[in-house]
Amino acid sequence: MSATLATDDRMVKAVKKIVPNLTSPKHKGQDGRIGIVGGSIEYTGAPYYAGMSALRLGADLVHIFCTKEASTPIKCLSPDLIVHPILDHQTPIKAIKPWLDRLHVIIIGCGLGRDEKNMKTVVELIGVCRHLKKPLVIDADGLYIIGMKPDLLKDYPGVILTPNAMEFSRLFKNFLDRSIQPATIPKAADVKFLADSIGKNVVILHKGAKDIIADGHKATETVTSALGGSGRRCGGQGDILAGILSVFWWWALSAGHSDCALSSQITACYGASRMTRECNSATFKIKQRSMLASDMIEQIEPVFAKIFENNLPKFLVQELFFKSIYTVANKMRSIKRKIKS
């Protein structure tokens, strides 16, 4: 077995150990209550993708804190999401703060936009989350905010950053005052160096042709996730990853220390990276150039069952996976027949 496959095998085993069993005595919310801070008049799809991906992976509840203008479109997209139109409230922190104690992981940035007032609110909110020691996943415009104010993350108790190539380049410049060219396959040493420089409780998941995962503990290894994926880069995939990541992180925190030597953050990052890449690959086989992020969400259940599920017999996992692909393929054939007729 090659070193890469050995690492993947080890990481899959680590992720499977944190997946909670589905048992009757559980109460609603135990397997994940996720908060998403984002959603503006321009961007309503991003928080929807993050929220639905979290729910499809297995979170029980998702709360979205968005602007008033974004709330109706998001509510119309799904009744499963709990939507709070208070991000641009007159006193937004006062309105958001009572909900924070109930939430396990907070995602900041999906569809946030760059309205100055909303960005100031997020800066203040990160301070409140620090006091409450809330795990943060920061993506998209959330990364822009921390790039402008690097001290926001100083000594933060636990945060995962999910930059793409351009966002990573900006962060590198902002935190280290050094320019680096955006690269779809960055040097692992660069990702590690930035994580080390920001702080020991920071993990970076650099998204690209290969995903590079590194944390701020100088002695720990860097993990690469390269299986799955395709050449199709439709918008919304980063939001899907953020939603999946938030749930895996809560599961890792709930499971406590595992036999894997890596942290709960690294384990969660690998699980989210592998899931997103495999969902992309499975969807591309069916939809090819026409695939959308919404199509990828439909693949979360069969991909998870195939790779990480602990609770189903192996034959049933395989049956569910192939049944999903067969069903979508049949729908595509039916659509083509209708078009021809």
C-alpha positions in Angstrom: 0.0 0.0 0.0 1.4 3.5 -0.9 2.0 6.1 1.7 -1.0 8.2 0.4 -3.4 5.2 0.5 -2.2 4.2 3.9 -2.8 7.8 5.2 -6.3 7.8 3.6 -7.1 4.4 5.2 -5.9 5.6 8.6 -7.9 8.8 8.4 -11.1 7.0 7.2 -10.8 4.7 10.3 -10.4 7.7 12.5 -13.5 9.4 11.0 -15.6 6.3 11.4 -14.8 6.2 15.1 -16.4 9.6 15.7 -19.6 8.9 13.8 -22.4 8.6 16.4 -24.6 5.6 16.5 -28.3 6.1 15.8 -30.1 5.0 19.0 -33.6 5.5 20.3 -32.8 7.2 23.6 -31.2 10.1 21.8 -32.8 13.6 22.0 -33.2 16.2 19.3 -30.1 18.2 18.9 -27.6 15.7 20.4 -26.0 14.9 17.1 -25.4 18.6 16.1 -26.9 22.0 16.5 -25.1 24.2 13.9 -25.2 28.0 13.6 -24.5 29.7 10.3 -23.7 33.5 10.2 -24.2 34.6 6.6 -26.8 35.3 3.9 -27.2 38.7 2.3 -29.4 40.1 -0.5 -26.8 39.0 -3.1 -26.0 35.6 -1.6 -28.9 33.4 -0.4 -27.7 30.1 -1.8 -24.5 29.9 0.2 -26.0 29.5 3.7 -28.7 27.2 2.2 -26.0 24.9 0.9 -24.1 24.9 4.1 -27.2 24.3 6.2 -28.7 21.5 4.0 -25.3 19.8 3.8 -25.1 19.8 7.6 -28.6 18.4 7.9 -28.0 15.7 5.2 -24.9 14.6 7.0 -26.7 14.1 10.2 -27.0 17.4 12.2 -30.3 17.7 14.0 -30.8 21.4 13.8 -29.4 24.3 11.8 -29.9 28.0 12.6 -29.1 30.6 10.0 -28.5 34.2 11.1 -28.9 36.4 8.0 -30.1 39.8 6.8 -33.8 40.5 6.6 -33.7 40.6 2.8 -32.1 37.2 2.6 -34.4 35.5 5.0 -37.5 34.9 2.8 -35.6 33.3 -0.1 -33.7 31.0 2.3 -37.0 30.1 4.1 -38.6 29.3 0.7 -35.7 27.1 -0.3 -36.2 24.8 2.7 -38.6 24.5 5.7 -35.9 22.4 7.5 -33.7 25.5 8.2 -34.4 27.7 11.2 -33.9 31.2 9.8 -33.2 34.3 12.0 -33.4 37.6 9.9 -31.4 39.6 12.5 -27.9 40.0 11.1 -28.7 43.6 10.1 -30.9 44.2 13.2 -30.6 47.4 15.1 -28.8 45.5 17.9 -27.7 42.3 16.2 -25.4 40.9 18.9 -28.1 41.3 21.5 -30.5 39.4 19.2 -28.0 36.6 18.3 -26.3 36.1 21.7 -29.2 34.2 23.4 -29.0 31.5 20.7 -25.2 30.9 21.0 -25.4 28.7 24.1 -27.5 26.2 22.3 -25.2 25.8 19.3 -22.2 23.4 19.1 -20.3 24.9 16.1 -20.6 28.2 14.4 -19.9 28.8 10.7 -19.0 32.3 9.7 -18.9 33.7 6.2 -21.2 31.7 3.9 -23.0 34.4 1.7 -22.1 37.1 4.2 -21.2 39.8 1.7 -19.1 42.8 2.5 -21.5 45.3 3.9 -19.6 47.3 6.4 -22.2 47.2 9.1 -22.5 43.4 8.9 -18.7 43.0 8.9 -18.5 45.0 12.1 -21.2 42.8 13.6 -19.2 39.7 12.8 -16.0 41.2 14.3 -17.9 41.7 17.6 -19.6 38.3 17.3 -16.2 36.6 17.1 -15.3 38.2 20.4 -18.5 36.9 22.0 -17.8 33.4 20.6 -14.3 33.6 22.0 -15.7 34.2 25.5 -18.0 31.3 25.1 -15.2 29.1 23.6 -17.4 28.3 20.6 -15.7 26.3 17.8 -15.6 28.4 14.6 -15.5 27.4 10.9 -14.6 30.5 8.9 -15.1 30.6 5.2 -15.5 33.0 2.3 -16.2 36.6 3.4 -15.4 35.6 7.0 -11.8 35.0 5.8 -11.8 38.4 4.3 -12.7 39.9 7.7 -10.0 38.1 9.7 -7.5 39.0 7.0 -8.3 42.7 7.6 -8.1 42.1 11.4 -5.6 39.3 12.1 -5.7 39.9 15.9 -9.2 38.5 15.9 -7.8 34.9 16.0 -5.0 35.5 18.4 -5.3 32.8 21.1 -8.8 31.8 19.9 -9.6 28.4 21.6 -10.5 26.6 18.3 -11.0 27.6 14.7 -10.9 26.0 11.3 -10.2 28.2 8.2 -11.3 26.9 4.8 -9.6 29.1 2.1 -9.4 28.5 -1.6 -6.2 29.4 -3.5 -7.0 33.1 -3.8 -8.2 33.4 -0.2 -5.1 31.6 1.1 -2.9 34.0 -0.9 -4.6 36.9 0.8 -4.3 35.4 4.2 -0.6 34.7 3.7 -0.1 38.3 2.8 -2.2 39.7 5.6 -0.7 37.5 8.4 2.9 37.2 7.2 3.3 40.3 5.1 4.7 38.1 2.3 3.3 37.6 -1.2 2.5 34.1 -2.5 1.0 33.1 -5.8 -2.4 31.3 -5.6 -2.0 27.6 -6.4 -4.6 24.9 -6.7 -2.0 22.5 -5.2 -0.1 24.7 -2.7 3.1 23.6 -1.0 2.1 21.8 2.2 4.9 23.7 4.0 3.3 27.0 3.2 -0.1 25.9 4.6 1.7 24.6 7.7 3.7 27.7 8.1 0.7 30.0 8.0 -1.2 27.8 10.5 1.8 27.8 12.8 2.0 31.6 12.5 -1.6 32.2 13.4 -1.7 30.0 16.4 -1.7 26.5 17.9 -5.5 26.2 17.9 -5.9 27.1 14.3 -6.4 24.5 11.5 -6.3 25.4 7.8 -8.1 23.3 5.2 -6.8 24.6 1.9 -9.2 23.7 -0.9 -7.8 22.8 -4.3 -7.0 20.0 -6.7 -5.6 18.4 -3.6 -6.9 19.6 -0.2 -4.1 20.3 2.2 -4.9 20.2 6.0 -2.5 21.6 8.6 -2.7 22.9 12.1 -0.8 25.3 14.4 0.9 22.6 16.5 4.4 22.6 15.2 5.1 18.9 15.8 2.0 17.5 14.0 1.9 16.3 10.5 0.2 17.8 7.4 -2.6 15.7 5.8 -3.4 15.6 2.1 -6.8 14.7 0.8 -6.8 13.9 -2.9 -9.3 11.1 -3.6 -12.5 12.0 -5.5 -13.2 15.3 -7.2 -13.6 16.2 -10.8 -12.9 19.0 -13.3 -16.3 20.6 -12.6 -16.1 23.5 -10.2 -19.6 24.7 -9.8 -20.3 27.4 -7.2 -21.4 26.3 -3.8 -19.0 23.4 -3.2 -17.1 25.4 -0.5 -20.4 26.0 1.3 -21.2 22.3 1.2 -17.8 21.5 2.7 -18.3 24.1 5.5 -21.6 22.6 6.5 -20.3 19.0 6.5 -17.2 20.1 8.4 -19.2 21.7 11.2 -21.0 18.4 11.9 -17.9 16.2 11.7 -16.2 18.6 14.1 -19.0 18.4 16.6 -19.0 14.6 16.3 -15.2 14.6 16.9 -15.6 16.8 20.0 -18.4 14.6 21.3 -16.3 11.4 20.8 -13.3 12.8 22.7 -9.9 11.4 22.2 -9.6 8.7 19.5 -6.8 6.2 18.7 -5.8 8.6 15.8 -2.9 10.7 17.0 -4.3 13.8 15.2 -6.7 16.4 16.7 -10.5 16.5 16.4 -10.1 19.4 14.0 -7.8 17.4 11.6 -10.1 14.4 11.7 -13.1 16.5 11.0 -11.3 18.3 8.2 -10.4 15.1 6.5 -13.9 13.7 6.8 -15.4 16.9 5.3 -12.8 17.0 2.5 -13.2 13.4 1.5 -17.0 13.7 1.6 -17.1 16.8 -0.5 -14.6 15.4 -3.1 -16.4 12.1 -3.3 -19.8 13.8 -3.7 -18.4 15.9 -6.5 -17.0 12.8 -8.2 -20.3 10.8 -7.8 -22.4 13.7 -9.1 -20.1 14.3 -12.0 -20.5 10.7 -13.2 -24.3 11.4 -13.5 -24.6 15.1 -14.5 -21.2 15.8 -16.0 -20.9 19.4 -17.2 -24.5 20.2 -16.0 -23.9 19.3 -12.3 -24.8 21.9 -9.7 -24.1 22.2 -6.0 -27.7 21.2 -5.3 -27.1 17.9 -7.2 -24.1 17.2 -4.9 -26.3 17.5 -1.8 -28.3 14.6 -3.1 -25.2 12.4 -3.0 -24.3 13.1 0.6 -26.3 10.1 1.9 -25.0 7.4 -0.4 -21.4 8.6 -0.3 -21.5 8.7 3.5 -23.0 5.3 3.6 -20.3 3.9 1.3 -17.3 5.4 3.1 -18.1 6.2 6.8 -21.3 4.5 7.9 -21.1 2.3 10.9 -24.7 1.4 11.5 -25.8 -0.4 8.3 -24.9 -3.8 7.0 -22.2 -3.6 4.2 -24.5 -5.1 1.6 -27.2 -2.5 2.4 -24.7 0.4 2.2 -23.6 -0.8 -1.3 -27.2 -1.3 -2.3 -28.2 2.3 -1.3 -25.2 3.8 -3.1 -25.9 2.1 -6.4 -29.6 2.6 -6.1 -29.1 6.3 -5.8 -27.0 6.5 -8.9 -29.4 4.2 -10.8 -32.4 6.4 -9.8 -30.7 9.7 -10.9 -29.6 8.0 -14.2 -33.1 6.9 -14.9 -34.4 10.4 -14.4 -31.8 11.8 -16.8 -32.8 9.2 -19.5 -36.5 10.1 -18.9 -35.7 13.8 -19.4 -33.8 13.1 -22.6 -36.7 11.0 -24.0 -39.1 13.9 -23.3 -36.8 16.4 -25.0 -36.5 14.2 -28.1 -40.2 13.7 -28.3 
